[in-house]
Amino acid sequence: MVFPTIDFPNEVIIKVHAASLNPIDLSMRSGYGATALNMKRDPLKLKSAETEFPLTLGRDVSGVVMECGLSVSYFKPGDEVWAAIPPWKQGTLSEFVVANGNEVSFKPKCLSHVEAASLPYVGLTAWSAVNQVGGLNQNNCSGKRVLILGASGGVGTFAVQLVKAWGAHVTAVCSHDASKLMKKLGADDVIDYKSGNLEEQLKSLPLFDFILDNVGGSTEKWALDLLKKWSGATYVTLVTPFLINMDKLGVADGMLQTGVTVGSKTVKHLFKGVHYRWAFFMPSGPSLDEIAELVDSGKIQPVIDQVFSFSEVPKAFLKLEGGHARGKTVIDVISKK
């Protein structure tokens, strides 16, 4: 194993104790987003094409700081930390990972490394969608009706707990075998998308103030009709064509196409009295600090489907490919199985 080097004064090297898998790892493994991510990795095209692979996958890390760049004052070697590493950097399925100091946060004290590794990427994705894009927070969420489509995966299980902690009324959509988990996480209503027409089931309920869509596809055609009109209600989708457009059309045309799409959809729905937004994962140490507080105060708990050792990573990918996740697939990197 080559020990990584610090290239910038704001970087830290983390010894990886645990990592976890997310659907983006499956996508990136097959080349998804390569155009956009390469531009972000190497905007001036300084590196030759051959340097792209092997790509280290894995976005989540919980571990211990080994070394800090000169301008890092917040952390020191030996600190237990967690982070989500953005997709344009080498990932966490490795013994060590280099992170930007402002992407890192102190690990919640009440969690083991394996538990902590399940949360950063999905937590920050949900945080971006609900708080930064959706505008919900602990002061304005009380009593709001929130619908979460695709509630039993990593982002869904986190989002349910987050808006519950802020006092919302939560309706979770998942398959029947996840309904017990949803109730345990605090969902008020659980709808089984397989038990009859989902659109009809949801239209029989009172209208919603906020919808988080982890599913996309045809859902978008009718789900916006479930929002209260002219009251600031918002539909946020995490299923966006941004990276696919750039892969297909190239950087400039892909960005243009994406902008046109989101622009036209936003305007169309604004005329109907609802807000339509896209959200993305954003790396952020300060947001992870806030998430760690919620975890340490018992308001958010990790939801782990299965733990694999480092040597079982291929098996873990197969598990993820199978779909129907109940929370997260975690890799215990340090155990020598």
Residue pairs with C-beta under 8 A, 6 or more apart in sequence:
1 95
1 96
3 13
3 96
4 13
4 96
4 97
4 98
5 98
6 12
6 13
6 67
6 68
6 69
6 98
7 98
8 69
8 100
9 69
9 70
9 71
9 72
10 69
10 71
10 72
10 100
10 101
10 102
11 68
11 69
11 72
11 98
11 99
11 100
11 101
12 65
12 66
12 67
12 68
12 69
12 72
12 75
12 81
12 98
12 99
12 100
12 101
12 104
13 65
13 66
13 67
13 68
13 96
13 97
13 98
14 61
14 63
14 64
14 65
14 66
14 81
14 83
14 96
14 97
14 98
14 99
14 104
15 63
15 64
15 65
15 66
15 95
15 96
16 61
16 62
16 63
16 92
16 94
16 95
16 96
16 97
16 333
16 334
17 62
17 63
17 64
17 113
17 114
17 117
17 332
17 333
17 334
18 61
18 62
18 63
18 112
18 113
18 114
18 116
18 117
18 330
18 331
18 332
18 333
18 334
19 58
19 60
19 61
19 62
19 91
19 92
19 93
19 117
19 330
19 331
19 333
20 58
20 59
20 60
20 117
20 118
20 121
20 328
20 329
20 330
20 331
21 57
21 58
21 316
21 317
21 320
21 328
21 329
21 330
21 331
22 59
22 60
22 121
22 122
22 154
23 153
23 320
24 32
24 59
24 87
24 121
24 281
25 57
25 58
25 59
25 91
25 317
25 320
26 317
26 320
26 321
27 33
28 37
28 55
28 57
28 87
29 55
29 57
29 317
31 247
32 243
32 244
32 247
33 87
33 243
33 244
33 246
33 247
34 52
34 247
35 243
35 246
35 247
35 250
35 251
35 254
36 242
36 243
36 246
36 247
36 251
36 254
37 87
37 88
37 243
38 52
38 88
39 251
40 86
40 88
41 88
41 89
55 90
55 91
56 90
56 91
56 92
56 93
56 94
56 97
57 91
57 93
58 85
58 91
58 92
58 93
58 94
58 331
59 84
59 85
59 86
59 87
59 91
59 92
59 120
59 121
59 281
60 82
60 83
60 84
60 85
60 92
60 117
60 118
60 119
60 120
60 121
61 82
61 83
61 84
61 85
61 92
61 97
61 99
61 117
61 120
62 80
62 81
62 82
62 107
62 111
62 113
62 114
62 116
62 117
62 120
63 80
63 81
63 82
63 97
63 113
63 333
64 78
64 79
64 80
64 81
65 75
65 76
65 77
65 78
65 79
65 81
65 104
66 77
66 96
67 77
68 75
68 76
68 77
68 101
69 101
71 101
72 101
74 101
75 81
75 101
75 104
79 106
80 106
80 107
80 113
81 104
81 105
81 106
81 107
82 104
82 105
82 106
82 107
82 108
82 116
82 117
82 119
82 120
82 288
82 292
83 99
83 103
83 104
83 105
83 120
83 283
83 285
83 288
84 103
84 120
84 121
84 123
84 124
84 281
84 283
84 288
85 91
85 92
85 97
85 99
85 103
85 283
86 103
86 281
86 283
87 281
89 98
89 99
90 97
90 98
91 97
93 310
93 313
93 331
93 333
94 333
95 333
100 283
101 285
102 284
102 285
102 286
103 283
103 284
103 285
104 285
104 288
105 285
105 286
105 288
105 289
105 291
105 292
106 289
106 292
107 113
107 116
107 292
108 116
108 292
108 295
108 296
109 296
110 295
110 296
110 298
111 119
111 295
111 302
113 332
113 334
114 304
114 307
114 330
114 332
115 302
115 304
116 302
117 330
117 331
118 154
118 302
118 303
118 304
118 327
118 328
118 330
119 158
119 291
119 295
119 300
119 302
119 328
120 288
120 291
121 154
121 281
122 153
122 154
122 155
122 157
122 158
122 328
123 158
123 288
123 291
123 300
124 281
124 282
124 283
124 284
124 287
124 288
124 291
125 155
125 158
125 238
125 279
125 280
125 281
126 155
126 158
126 159
126 162
126 212
127 162
127 284
127 287
127 290
127 291
128 279
128 280
128 281
128 282
128 287
129 155
129 159
129 212
129 236
129 238
129 279
130 136
130 159
130 162
130 163
130 210
130 212
130 236
131 137
131 287
132 279
132 282
133 236
133 277
133 278
133 279
134 210
134 212
134 234
134 236
134 277
134 279
135 234
136 144
136 146
136 163
136 166
136 168
136 210
137 166
138 165
138 166
138 167
141 163
141 166
141 167
141 168
142 166
142 167
142 168
143 167
143 168
143 169
144 163
144 167
144 168
144 169
144 209
144 210
145 168
145 169
145 171
145 206
145 207
145 208
145 209
145 210
146 163
146 168
146 169
146 170
146 171
146 208
146 209
146 210
146 211
146 212
147 171
147 173
147 202
147 208
147 210
147 211
147 212
147 223
147 226
148 156
148 159
148 160
148 163
148 170
148 171
148 172
148 173
148 187
148 211
148 212
148 214
149 173
149 211
149 212
149 213
149 214
149 215
149 219
149 223
150 156
150 173
150 174
150 213
150 214
150 215
151 157
151 159
151 160
151 172
151 173
151 174
151 178
151 182
151 187
151 190
151 214
152 172
152 174
152 175
152 178
152 181
152 182
152 325
152 326
152 327
153 214
153 325
153 327
154 303
154 325
154 327
154 328
155 214
155 238
156 172
156 174
156 212
156 214
157 181
157 185
157 303
157 326
157 327
158 300
158 303
159 212
160 170
160 172
160 182
160 185
160 186
160 187
161 185
161 186
161 299
161 300
161 301
162 294
162 300
163 170
163 210
164 170
164 185
164 186
164 187
164 299
165 294
165 299
165 300
168 210
169 188
170 186
170 187
170 188
170 189
171 187
171 188
171 189
171 190
171 191
171 202
171 205
171 208
172 182
172 185
172 187
172 189
172 190
172 191
173 190
173 191
173 193
173 198
173 202
174 182
174 190
174 191
174 192
174 193
175 192
175 193
175 194
175 324
176 192
176 194
176 195
178 326
179 190
179 192
181 303
181 326
181 327
182 190
183 190
185 301
185 303
189 205
191 198
191 201
191 202
195 201
198 219
199 222
202 223
202 226
203 225
203 226
205 226
207 226
207 227
207 228
207 233
208 226
208 227
208 228
208 233
209 227
209 228
209 231
209 232
209 233
209 234
210 233
210 234
210 235
210 236
211 223
211 224
211 226
211 227
211 234
211 235
211 236
212 236
212 238
213 219
213 220
213 223
213 235
213 236
213 237
213 238
213 239
214 238
214 239
215 239
216 237
216 238
216 239
217 239
220 237
223 235
224 235
224 269
224 272
224 274
224 276
227 233
227 234
227 235
227 274
228 274
229 272
229 273
229 274
230 273
231 273
232 275
233 274
233 275
234 274
234 275
234 276
234 277
235 269
235 274
235 275
235 276
235 277
236 277
236 278
236 279
237 276
237 277
237 278
237 279
238 278
238 279
238 280
240 258
240 262
240 278
240 280
241 257
241 258
241 261
242 254
242 258
242 278
242 280
245 253
245 254
245 255
245 257
245 258
245 261
246 254
246 255
246 258
247 254
248 254
249 257
262 278
265 276
266 275
266 276
266 277
268 276
269 275
269 276
270 276
291 300
294 300
295 301
295 302
302 327
302 328
303 326
303 327
303 328
304 327
304 328
304 330
305 319
305 325
305 326
305 327
305 328
305 329
306 316
306 319
306 329
306 330
307 330
307 331
307 332
308 315
308 316
308 319
308 329
308 330
308 331
308 332
309 331
309 332
309 335
309 336
309 337
310 331
310 332
310 333
310 334
310 335
310 337
311 337
312 331
312 337
313 331
316 329
316 331
319 329
320 329
